[in-house]
Each structure stands twice: as structure tokens, then as C-alpha cells.
Amino acid sequence: RIHRNKQELGRIDISLTQENGAWWLHVQDNGIGMSHYVLTDVLLDFGRSLWRDSALREQWPGLARKGFEAVGRFGIGFFSVFMLGDEVKVTTWRDGDAETDQRTLHLRRRTNAKPILLCTPAEQQISEFGTRVSVCLKNGRASLLKNIPEGGSINFFTNQAPTQEMTLAQTVGVLAPALDIDVWCQDGAEKKTRVIQADAWQKMAPLELLRRLAPIYSEEDLRRNAENFHDIIEADGALVGRASLAHSSIGGFGVDVGALVHKGIAIGRWNRSGILLSGNNVDLARSLAQPICSAHALESWAETIFSQKKYKDSIGLTNEFLSLGSPLWKLPMAMLAEEY
């Protein structure tokens, strides 16, 4: 039976491997694992979410009692893996079961072929409780690591010729910039490295944080957007964001210097530079989300920035501050020699 160090609980390992000429993406956690029932009934029931199902109380009664809140809402998240490939393997070891009780669900041709459930072969077993999802990438590495025009003005919806490819570590940073658990990555034969440290976004230098959000933006653009970077804090001291007032350049979803983040995952964008915490997406298309910060927190953040810099185009920024809640009397303006 595995003996886990409590310091290592809550970890995700992501790797890319090449097997018989095909590229596989593996995502493994050291969580609670899945039971036979969850693996065969709930996971493959399209539109059914275990976290919002009565079965949760039967499988893990303690979670509901502790106020557990899942990121998933609609019960379709697992099926999105088929956007990357048609062959998927799910290996799981439920916390408390014997090591020989590991099971692997093998899905071929998406769900068009009957799934195969088997006892996990010894050479494919995972070393601790949790779950590993592996998908054979139908378009190789290109289906995961997006090719993008170099230096900003990114738009995945154009026919621009790609000139740069994000690394696996960069891709993970873009998609999950503020996780509260560690994430380790290994690309092929490269050394495994920690790309996300739990809650590190709260203390990272502004420029370093923006590099994580938009790793392929030019260094000049990132430095400009990192100016006057401040924490967004509620009256009770809760940190709800870190950002500058600079506008983020509109790019493809998920590659922007301004990100709305829920439970550590980027779920949308906002037109500033940095991170703003938000609630979960409210629609199936995952396009709408509401920031959790109060108007008071945004107003205080904006006033701090305004008080520390003399803007050349102050009149042009007046509407910006008004939209963030700053009262007009706090924005005195004057004209001298036909300049505000």
C-alpha cells in the first residue's frame, strides 16, 4: 500500500511521450481516484456530473459535508478530450483500495467502439492513488501546442501563417495560471520540471506573471503592461486579483495578458493586464463569467494607480476611472496651454 507524504498531496503531472510513432498526452493526479461504478457508469454518462449527482453522497459522503465545490458543472468535460484524439485510456486507483485493484478504461474510436475495462497491467500501473488520463493525439504535437504568430496580435481565427509554437510548460501556464496545487511537466525526454507552484501567482513579480499568461507576447509589450501593477484587495483583506490598468491586446482565447480565473483555471478574458478572480462559467459554451470582486475593490485599485502616476493623457483616462467607480470629484482636471 502506498504511503504518501502529506506535503505532496494535491499534485498534477503532465507529460508528452512518443510511442510507436504516435504522441500521447498524459495527465495524472494524486487525488481520490475513481471507483468501478464511477469509471463505468458516471464517467461515460454524457451530461451527468458526479459532483452534482446524488451518487456523490454515496461515493464520498465526506466531501458534501465539508462544503466541497467542483469546477465541473455540466457533465461533459471528459468528452472534450476527444477533440485531441480518438483513443483514450483512463487508469485509476481509488484511495483505500489495494494496488491490484487498479482499473483501466480503454476507449477506441471515441465512443463508437465498445469501451474495454481491464485490470491495469503491471507496467502501466500508477504509483499512488489517483487517476491518469491518456489520449493519443490525432494530429501529433500540433493538436496540443498551438502554433501562433510571434510577438503579439495573436488571433487563432485568422489564416496567418504560424511562426512560433508554445512549449508544453507554456501551454499549461496559459490554461491554469493560478492553481493552488503544484503542476509538473515533462515533454518527451526532457527533464521533469515544476511549471506551476501552488498559489505562486499571488506573489510573483508582475512581469513574471504576465509571461505566464501570454508567453509569446514580446518582452516590450509585457514590460509596458506590467507598469503600475497592483493587487486588487477586498476590505477584508482577500486578494481577488492582480493587474495593471493597461489594456490587454485582444488575441485568441486563452493567450492574453488579461485573464478571468476560476479555481486557478483561465475561463475567459478581461480588458486589463493581469488576473481577476471570477465565478464559474454560467453557460454551456463557457463564454460568460462574473468577476467576484466588489466595486469597492476595483475603485480602490484604480485610485491607487491613479495617485502614483501622472498620466500624459489624463483626460482620456477619466472615463476609465469613472467606469471603475472613482467619483468625479477625485479626478480634478485643468487645462494649461491647451493641454489637459
Phi, psi and chi 1 to 4 in degrees:
 res  aa     phi    psi   chi1   chi2   chi3   chi4
   1 ARG       -  141.4 -176.0  172.4  -62.3  -83.5
   2 ILE   -73.8  143.7 -163.8   76.9      -      -
   3 HIS  -118.0  111.8  -64.6  -77.2      -      -
   4 ARG   -99.9  141.7  -63.9 -167.1  -69.8 -170.9
   5 ASN   -76.7  126.1 -174.3  -27.8      -      -
   6 LYS   -59.2  -25.7  -70.7 -175.4  178.0 -179.4
   7 GLN   -67.8  -19.0  -61.3  -63.1  -35.9      -
   8 GLU  -101.5    0.0  -63.3  178.5   -6.4      -
   9 LEU   -67.2  136.8  -67.2  178.5      -      -
  10 GLY    86.0   76.3      -      -      -      -
  11 ARG  -149.7  144.4  166.9 -176.5  171.4  132.9
  12 ILE  -125.2  132.8  -64.3  174.7      -      -
  13 ASP  -115.5  127.0  -72.2  -89.2      -      -
  14 ILE  -122.5  131.8  -57.9  173.3      -      -
  15 SER  -144.0  155.2   60.5      -      -      -
  16 LEU  -117.7  125.9  -82.4  171.6      -      -
  17 THR  -131.0  152.6   61.5      -      -      -
  18 GLN  -110.7  122.7 -165.5  169.6   23.5      -
  19 GLU  -130.5  118.3  -56.3  169.3   21.0      -
  20 ASN    53.3   41.1  -61.6  -39.4      -      -
  21 GLY    84.6   -6.9      -      -      -      -
  22 ALA  -106.8  146.4      -      -      -      -
  23 TRP   -95.8  132.8  -79.1   96.4      -      -
  24 TRP  -117.2  137.4  -76.2   79.3      -      -
  25 LEU  -103.9  128.0  169.4   68.3      -      -
  26 HIS  -119.3  129.3  -50.1  -83.7      -      -
  27 VAL  -125.0  116.8 -179.8      -      -      -
  28 GLN  -127.2  137.6 -179.4  173.9  -24.1      -
  29 ASP  -118.7  166.8   64.9   62.0      -      -
  30 ASN  -116.6   50.9   63.2   -9.7      -      -
  31 GLY   -90.8 -141.7      -      -      -      -
  32 ILE   -88.7  -10.5   59.4  177.4      -      -
  33 GLY    73.1 -179.7      -      -      -      -
  34 MET  -124.2  144.4  -71.2 -175.1  -77.5      -
  35 SER   -79.2  168.5   66.8      -      -      -
  36 HIS   -57.0  -40.5 -179.1  -79.7      -      -
  37 TYR   -64.1  -46.2  168.7   71.9      -      -
  38 VAL   -65.2  -42.1  172.5      -      -      -
  39 LEU   -64.0  -38.0 -174.6   63.0      -      -
  40 THR  -100.1  -26.3   57.7      -      -      -
  41 ASP  -105.5  -53.3  -74.1   55.3      -      -
  42 VAL   -77.0  -45.8 -180.0      -      -      -
  43 LEU   -58.5  -39.2 -175.0   65.5      -      -
  44 LEU   -96.2    7.5  -61.8 -177.5      -      -
  45 ASP   -92.1   97.6 -168.3  -10.9      -      -
  46 PHE   -58.9  128.8 -172.3   83.5      -      -
  47 GLY    87.8   -0.3      -      -      -      -
  48 ARG  -106.5  120.8 -178.7 -177.2  179.3 -174.4
  49 SER  -105.2  123.3  172.6      -      -      -
  50 LEU   -58.3  -37.1  171.3   65.9      -      -
  51 TRP   -67.4  -20.0  -47.8  115.4      -      -
  52 ARG  -115.4   20.7  -59.7  179.1 -177.4  -83.2
  53 ASP  -111.3  151.3 -163.9  -71.9      -      -
  54 SER   -62.8  -21.7   59.1      -      -      -
  55 ALA   -63.5  -22.9      -      -      -      -
  56 LEU   -60.8  -40.5  176.2   63.6      -      -
  57 ARG   -66.4  -28.5  -68.1 -171.0  -67.2  -86.3
  58 GLU   -80.0  -39.9  -59.7  172.3    7.1      -
  59 GLN   -75.6  -48.2  -65.1  -71.3  -47.6      -
  60 TRP  -138.0   76.6  -63.3  103.1      -      -
  61 PRO   -59.5  -28.0   21.1  -33.1      -      -
  62 GLY   -70.0  -26.6      -      -      -      -
  63 LEU   -63.8  -48.5  -72.3 -179.5      -      -
  64 ALA   -63.2  -37.0      -      -      -      -
  65 ARG   -66.3  -29.8 -174.5  169.3   61.5 -110.2
  66 LYS   -90.1    6.6  -66.4  179.2  179.8  178.7
  67 GLY    76.0   28.4      -      -      -      -
  68 PHE   -59.2  136.6  170.4   77.3      -      -
  69 GLU  -127.9  119.8 -178.8 -175.9   -6.8      -
  70 ALA   -87.8  156.6      -      -      -      -
  71 VAL   -76.7  -39.7  176.4      -      -      -
  72 GLY   -66.5  146.1      -      -      -      -
  73 ARG  -132.8  -32.4  -57.8 -172.4   63.1 -164.3
  74 PHE  -109.6   -6.4  -53.8  107.7      -      -
  75 GLY    75.0   20.7      -      -      -      -
  76 ILE  -121.4    0.1   62.3  173.2      -      -
  77 GLY   -58.5  -42.5      -      -      -      -
  78 PHE   -61.5  -37.3  172.2   71.0      -      -
  79 PHE   -69.1  -16.2  -70.1   88.0      -      -
  80 SER   -67.3  -16.0   64.5      -      -      -
  81 VAL   -62.7  -24.6   73.5      -      -      -
  82 PHE   -73.2   -6.8  -66.6  115.8      -      -
  83 MET   -68.9  -23.3  -62.8  172.5   64.6      -
  84 LEU   -95.2  -31.2  -63.8  175.5      -      -
  85 GLY  -169.3  163.8      -      -      -      -
  86 ASP   -94.3  -15.1  -61.7  -25.3      -      -
  87 GLU  -114.0  124.5 -176.9  178.7    3.3      -
  88 VAL  -135.1  140.0  176.6      -      -      -
  89 LYS  -124.2  130.3  -63.6  178.9 -179.1  178.6
  90 VAL  -117.4  112.3 -178.2      -      -      -
  91 THR  -108.8  131.6  -62.5      -      -      -
  92 THR  -141.2  148.3 -170.0      -      -      -
  93 TRP  -133.6  105.8 -177.0    9.4      -      -
  94 ARG   -70.8  135.6  179.0 -176.3  163.7  106.1
  95 ASP   -56.4  123.7 -165.2  -15.1      -      -
  96 GLY   103.4  -17.8      -      -      -      -
  97 ASP   -82.5  162.4  -72.9   -9.3      -      -
  98 ALA   -71.2  155.1      -      -      -      -
  99 GLU   -60.7  -31.0 -172.5  170.9    2.6      -
 100 THR   -75.5   -6.2   53.5      -      -      -
 101 ASP   -88.7    7.1  -71.3  -22.7      -      -
 102 GLN   -63.4  141.4  -67.0 -169.3   38.8      -
 103 ARG  -128.2  149.1  -64.5  -68.6 -176.1  -92.1
 104 THR  -126.1  127.7  -65.1      -      -      -
 105 LEU  -101.3  119.2 -175.7   67.2      -      -
 106 HIS  -107.2  116.6 -171.2 -178.0      -      -
 107 LEU  -107.9  125.1  -56.7  168.9      -      -
 108 ARG  -118.5  146.8  -55.2  153.7  -62.2  151.8
 109 ARG    49.2   52.1  -65.0 -168.8  -71.5  121.3
 110 ARG    56.7 -123.5  -58.6 -164.3  175.7 -168.9
 111 THR  -110.7   17.1   55.3      -      -      -
 112 ASN   -77.4  -22.3  -64.5  -37.0      -      -
 113 ALA  -106.9  150.3      -      -      -      -
 114 LYS   -63.8  128.2 -171.7  174.4 -178.5  178.5
 115 PRO   -61.5  150.3  -20.0   32.5      -      -
 116 ILE  -112.9  126.2  -60.3  173.9      -      -
 117 LEU  -109.0  125.1 -180.0   65.5      -      -
 118 LEU  -140.4  158.2   61.9  149.4      -      -
 119 CYS   -67.5  130.5  -66.2      -      -      -
 120 THR   -64.1  123.9  -52.5      -      -      -
 121 PRO   -58.6  148.5  -22.9   33.8      -      -
 122 ALA   -54.1  -40.5      -      -      -      -
 123 GLU   -73.3  -11.0   67.6  -85.1    9.3      -
 124 GLN  -111.1    3.8  -63.6  179.4   16.4      -
 125 GLN   -70.3  151.2  -71.3 -175.8   -7.9      -
 126 ILE   -91.7  157.0   53.6 -177.8      -      -
 127 SER   -90.7   -7.5   60.3      -      -      -
 128 GLU  -153.5  165.4   55.4 -176.9  -40.5      -
 129 PHE   -53.8  142.7  -57.1  126.2      -      -
 130 GLY   144.8 -160.3      -      -      -      -
 131 THR  -140.8  141.3  -59.7      -      -      -
 132 ARG  -122.3  126.6 -179.9 -178.1   64.1 -136.2
 133 VAL  -109.3  124.5  178.0      -      -      -
 134 SER  -121.6  133.9  -56.4      -      -      -
 135 VAL  -131.0  134.7   54.1      -      -      -
 136 CYS   -82.1  114.6 -176.0      -      -      -
 137 LEU   -72.3  115.1  -58.5  174.3      -      -
 138 LYS   -67.1  -27.2   58.3 -174.9  176.1 -176.6
 139 ASN  -111.2   25.8  -66.4  -39.4      -      -
 140 GLY    65.6 -155.9      -      -      -      -
 141 ARG   -60.2  -30.9  -67.3  170.2   55.9   87.3
 142 ALA   -62.4  -24.0      -      -      -      -
 143 SER   -76.3  -13.3   60.0      -      -      -
 144 LEU  -111.1  -48.3  176.8   68.4      -      -
 145 LEU   -93.8  106.2  -51.6  177.3      -      -
 146 LYS   -68.9  135.2  -66.6 -175.8 -179.0  -65.1
 147 ASN   -85.3  133.6  -72.4  -53.1      -      -
 148 ILE  -141.4  152.7   46.3 -174.4      -      -
 149 PRO   -62.1  140.4  -21.5   33.1      -      -
 150 GLU   -78.9  139.4 -170.8  170.2    3.5      -
 151 GLY    87.8   23.6      -      -      -      -
 152 GLY   102.9 -172.7      -      -      -      -
 153 SER    51.0   42.2  -59.5      -      -      -
 154 ILE   -77.6  137.2  -54.4  100.1      -      -
 155 ASN  -153.1  109.2 -167.6  -28.6      -      -
 156 PHE   -74.0   -5.9  -66.5  145.5      -      -
 157 PHE   -99.4    9.1  -54.2  102.9      -      -
 158 THR  -107.3  176.5   68.5      -      -      -
 159 ASN  -102.6   24.2  -67.2  -38.9      -      -
 160 GLN   -62.6  142.4  -67.6  175.0  -72.4      -
 161 ALA   -71.1  129.4      -      -      -      -
 162 PRO   -70.6  141.3   26.1  -34.0      -      -
 163 THR  -127.4   -7.4   59.0      -      -      -
 164 GLN  -147.4  144.8 -175.7  179.7   -3.2      -
 165 GLU  -120.0  131.1 -179.2 -179.5   85.6      -
 166 MET   -71.0  145.6  -74.5 -161.7  -65.3      -
 167 THR   -77.5  169.0   65.8      -      -      -
 168 LEU   -61.2  -43.8  177.8   61.6      -      -
 169 ALA   -61.6  -42.2      -      -      -      -
 170 GLN   -64.8  -41.0  -71.3  174.1  -27.8      -
 171 THR   -60.7  -43.4  -58.8      -      -      -
 172 VAL   -64.2  -42.0  171.6      -      -      -
 173 GLY   -62.1  -38.1      -      -      -      -
 174 VAL   -67.0  -43.0  165.3      -      -      -
 175 LEU   -79.1  -29.7  -63.9  176.6      -      -
 176 ALA  -136.1   67.3      -      -      -      -
 177 PRO   -75.6  -15.1   29.7  -36.2      -      -
 178 ALA  -135.2   36.1      -      -      -      -
 179 LEU   -65.7  152.9  -78.6  178.9      -      -
 180 ASP  -100.3   17.9   58.0   -4.0      -      -
 181 ILE  -134.4  160.4   60.4  175.8      -      -
 182 ASP   -76.0  145.1  -70.5   -7.5      -      -
 183 VAL  -127.2  127.6 -179.5      -      -      -
 184 TRP  -113.7  143.4  -67.4   72.8      -      -
 185 CYS  -128.2  148.4  -75.5      -      -      -
 186 GLN  -143.5  119.5 -175.7  173.1   20.8      -
 187 ASP  -106.6  105.4 -170.8  -14.2      -      -
 188 GLY    62.8 -128.2      -      -      -      -
 189 ALA   -86.5    0.7      -      -      -      -
 190 GLU   -65.7  159.0  -66.4 -179.2    0.5      -
 191 LYS   -70.0  140.4 -178.1 -179.7  178.1 -179.1
 192 LYS   -68.4  131.8 -178.6 -179.4  -67.6 -173.1
 193 THR  -132.5  151.7   58.4      -      -      -
 194 ARG   -84.8  117.7 -176.4  171.5   60.9 -179.9
 195 VAL  -102.0  -22.1  -61.7      -      -      -
 196 ILE  -130.1  123.2  -58.5  -70.0      -      -
 197 GLN  -101.1  136.5 -177.1  177.9    0.0      -
 198 ALA   -50.3  122.6      -      -      -      -
 199 ASP    60.2   16.9  -70.4  -35.3      -      -
 200 ALA   -65.0  -24.7      -      -      -      -
 201 TRP   -58.8  -24.2   74.4  -84.7      -      -
 202 GLN   -70.4  -22.6  -59.9  175.8    3.4      -
 203 LYS  -123.5   -3.4  -61.6  -65.2 -176.7 -179.5
 204 MET   -62.6  148.0  -67.9  171.9   65.6      -
 205 ALA   -60.1  142.3      -      -      -      -
 206 PRO   -50.7  -44.8  -28.7   35.9      -      -
 207 LEU   -64.9  -39.1 -175.6   58.2      -      -
 208 GLU   -64.7  -39.4 -175.3 -178.0   -1.1      -
 209 LEU   -66.0  -40.8 -179.2   58.2      -      -
 210 LEU   -68.9  -32.1  -66.4 -176.0      -      -
 211 ARG   -62.5  -35.3  -72.8 -168.0 -173.4  115.0
 212 ARG   -69.5  -42.0  173.7 -179.1  -69.1 -178.0
 213 LEU   -68.8  -38.2  -66.7  173.6      -      -
 214 ALA  -140.4   73.8      -      -      -      -
 215 PRO   -65.4  -17.0   25.2  -35.1      -      -
 216 ILE  -103.7    5.9   39.0   61.6      -      -
 217 TYR   -72.2  154.1  -87.3   51.6      -      -
 218 SER   -66.9  150.4   69.2      -      -      -
 219 GLU   -61.3  -34.3 -166.5   71.0    5.2      -
 220 GLU   -63.8  -44.6 -179.7 -178.0   -4.3      -
 221 ASP   -64.5  -41.6  -75.4  -19.7      -      -
 222 LEU   -65.8  -40.4  -67.6  178.9      -      -
 223 ARG   -64.3  -39.2  -71.0 -174.8 -178.6  -80.3
 224 ARG   -64.7  -41.4 -177.3  172.6   60.2 -106.9
 225 ASN   -73.2  -18.2  -75.4  -43.2      -      -
 226 ALA   -84.3   -7.4      -      -      -      -
 227 GLU   -67.8  142.8  -66.5  178.7   -1.3      -
 228 ASN    53.4   47.0  -64.5  -74.7      -      -
 229 PHE   -88.0  127.2 -155.7   91.3      -      -
 230 HIS  -140.2  155.5  -69.4  -81.6      -      -
 231 ASP   -72.7  146.7  -67.1  -11.3      -      -
 232 ILE  -104.4  112.7  -54.9  174.3      -      -
 233 ILE  -125.9  135.9  -57.3  175.0      -      -
 234 GLU   -77.2  167.5  -65.7  -71.8   -1.7      -
 235 ALA   -60.7  -29.0      -      -      -      -
 236 ASP   -86.6    6.9   62.1   -0.7      -      -
 237 GLY    91.0   -1.8      -      -      -      -
 238 ALA   -70.0  131.5      -      -      -      -
 239 LEU   -83.4  120.1  179.9   67.5      -      -
 240 VAL  -118.6    4.7  -69.2      -      -      -
 241 GLY   171.8  165.8      -      -      -      -
 242 ARG  -145.0  121.3  -59.6 -175.4   66.2 -149.0
 243 ALA  -163.5  166.9      -      -      -      -
 244 SER  -113.0  167.4   73.8      -      -      -
 245 LEU   -77.6  -12.0 -165.9   64.0      -      -
 246 ALA   -58.8  139.9      -      -      -      -
 247 HIS   -69.7  138.9  -79.1  -82.7      -      -
 248 SER   -86.6  141.8   64.4      -      -      -
 249 SER   -72.1  134.2  -57.7      -      -      -
 250 ILE   -71.2  127.1  -63.2  176.6      -      -
 251 GLY  -134.3 -163.9      -      -      -      -
 252 GLY   -69.7  150.9      -      -      -      -
 253 PHE   -56.1  133.7  171.0   75.4      -      -
 254 GLY    90.9   -8.7      -      -      -      -
 255 VAL  -127.0   79.4 -174.8      -      -      -
 256 ASP  -146.7  155.1 -111.9  -47.3      -      -
 257 VAL   -82.1   -3.0  -73.5      -      -      -
 258 GLY  -123.9  116.6      -      -      -      -
 259 ALA  -129.2  135.0      -      -      -      -
 260 LEU   -86.1  131.4  -68.6  176.0      -      -
 261 VAL  -128.0  132.4  172.5      -      -      -
 262 HIS  -126.4  124.8  177.3   66.8      -      -
 263 LYS    52.7   34.8  -58.6  -71.6 -174.2 -178.6
 264 GLY    88.4  -10.6      -      -      -      -
 265 ILE  -101.3  135.0  -54.6  -65.3      -      -
 266 ALA   -71.6  120.1      -      -      -      -
 267 ILE  -120.3    4.8   63.1  172.4      -      -
 268 GLY   175.4 -171.0      -      -      -      -
 269 ARG  -132.0  156.9   65.4  174.0  -57.0  -83.7
 270 TRP  -132.9  163.0   72.6  -47.3      -      -
 271 ASN   -91.1   36.7   62.0  -13.4      -      -
 272 ARG  -125.1 -179.8  -56.5  -62.7  167.0 -171.7
 273 SER  -107.8  111.2  -63.0      -      -      -
 274 GLY   137.1 -163.5      -      -      -      -
 275 ILE  -109.8  136.1  -74.5  176.9      -      -
 276 LEU  -128.9  121.4 -174.5   63.7      -      -
 277 LEU   -70.3  144.7  -58.8 -172.6      -      -
 278 SER  -141.1  169.9   75.3      -      -      -
 279 GLY   -76.8 -178.7      -      -      -      -
 280 ASN   -72.6  160.7 -153.0  -16.6      -      -
 281 ASN   -59.1  143.4  -70.4  118.8      -      -
 282 VAL  -104.6   -2.9  -62.6      -      -      -
 283 ASP  -127.2  158.0   62.5  -32.3      -      -
 284 LEU   -63.3  -31.9 -168.6   61.1      -      -
 285 ALA   -75.9   -5.3      -      -      -      -
 286 ARG    53.2   52.7  -69.6 -161.4  171.4  -84.1
 287 SER  -119.8  -10.8   60.0      -      -      -
 288 LEU  -122.9  131.9  -59.8  174.1      -      -
 289 ALA  -151.5  151.4      -      -      -      -
 290 GLN  -113.5  123.4 -178.2   70.1   31.9      -
 291 PRO   -57.4  148.8  -25.1   35.5      -      -
 292 ILE   -92.9   -8.0   63.7  173.1      -      -
 293 CYS   -73.8  154.7   65.7      -      -      -
 294 SER   -86.0  163.2   66.1      -      -      -
 295 ALA   -63.0  -33.9      -      -      -      -
 296 HIS   -63.3  -40.8  172.9   74.6      -      -
 297 ALA   -64.8  -42.1      -      -      -      -
 298 LEU   -66.4  -39.5  -82.5 -179.5      -      -
 299 GLU   -63.4  -44.8  177.4 -174.0  -14.7      -
 300 SER   -63.2  -41.8  -60.8      -      -      -
 301 TRP   -60.7  -46.7  167.3   70.9      -      -
 302 ALA   -65.2  -40.5      -      -      -      -
 303 GLU   -65.5  -36.9  -73.0 -175.7   10.4      -
 304 THR   -61.9  -44.7  -60.9      -      -      -
 305 ILE   -65.5  -44.6  -65.6  175.7      -      -
 306 PHE   -64.0  -35.0 -169.7   81.2      -      -
 307 SER   -76.9  -15.5   65.5      -      -      -
 308 GLN  -105.2   -0.3  -66.9 -175.1   -0.4      -
 309 LYS  -144.6  137.9  179.9  176.0  179.3  179.6
 310 LYS   -92.2  104.2  -64.7 -179.8  179.7  179.6
 311 TYR   -77.9  135.6  -71.8   96.6      -      -
 312 LYS   -66.4  -38.1 -179.4  178.0 -179.7 -179.7
 313 ASP  -105.4   56.5 -175.1   24.3      -      -
 314 SER   -60.9  -39.5  -64.1      -      -      -
 315 ILE   -64.0  -33.9 -171.1   63.6      -      -
 316 GLY   -70.4  -22.7      -      -      -      -
 317 LEU   -93.4   -6.4  -74.0  170.9      -      -
 318 THR   -55.9  -47.9  -61.3      -      -      -
 319 ASN   -63.0  -31.3  -73.2  -23.9      -      -
 320 GLU   -60.7  -48.5  -59.0  -79.1   -4.2      -
 321 PHE   -70.6  -36.4  -73.2  102.8      -      -
 322 LEU   -62.9  -38.9  -69.3  176.1      -      -
 323 SER   -67.9  -22.2   69.1      -      -      -
 324 LEU   -93.8    5.8  -68.6  168.1      -      -
 325 GLY   104.9   -4.4      -      -      -      -
 326 SER   -69.7  126.6  -64.4      -      -      -
 327 PRO   -68.4  151.3   23.4  -32.5      -      -
 328 LEU   -59.9  -35.3 -173.5   60.1      -      -
 329 TRP   -66.0  -15.5   63.6  -92.9      -      -
 330 LYS   -89.3    3.1  -68.6 -172.4  177.5 -178.9
 331 LEU  -122.1   66.1  -59.1  172.3      -      -
 332 PRO   -65.6  136.0   24.3  -33.6      -      -
 333 MET  -128.3  149.9  -56.4  -64.4  -61.2      -
 334 ALA  -148.9  155.5      -      -      -      -
 335 MET  -116.2  131.2  178.2  178.3  -79.0      -
 336 LEU  -134.5  125.1  177.1   64.6      -      -
 337 ALA    54.0   45.0      -      -      -      -
 338 GLU    62.5   20.1  -62.0 -174.6   -8.7      -
 339 GLU  -125.6  138.5  -71.0 -172.8    3.6      -
 340 TYR   -73.9      -  -75.1  101.0      -      -
